[in-house]
């Protein structure tokens, strides 16, 4: 969160380069930090039980990532 590129981000960038070179399809990297926390807050506000939250939190975080990309490129 301090505008530096961490180890995981560097690995993701390298993987994106390899994937792009092999497929010829542009790979767009998107910052997904804090999406799980945002999804958790949303589910808590919706009063979803802990058991159900555990089942859907990653799906909701993925939806939030995709939506933020679509909103930014609308």
C-alpha positions, 0 to 999 in steps of 0.5 A: 500500500506504499506504491512499491511493487511487492514480490507477488506483484513482480511474479504476476507481472512476469507471468503476464509477460509470458502469457502475453508472448505465448498467446499474443493476447494483451494481458491487463493487470488489475490491482485487487488489494482490499477486495476481500475486505470490501467483500467481507464488509458488504456481506456483513452489511447484508447480514450473511451468516459466517458459514455462507460468507465463507462460501461466497466471499471469493466469488464476490471479491472477483465480481468486485474486481471485474466491476472495478475494471469495467467501470474504469474502462467504460 
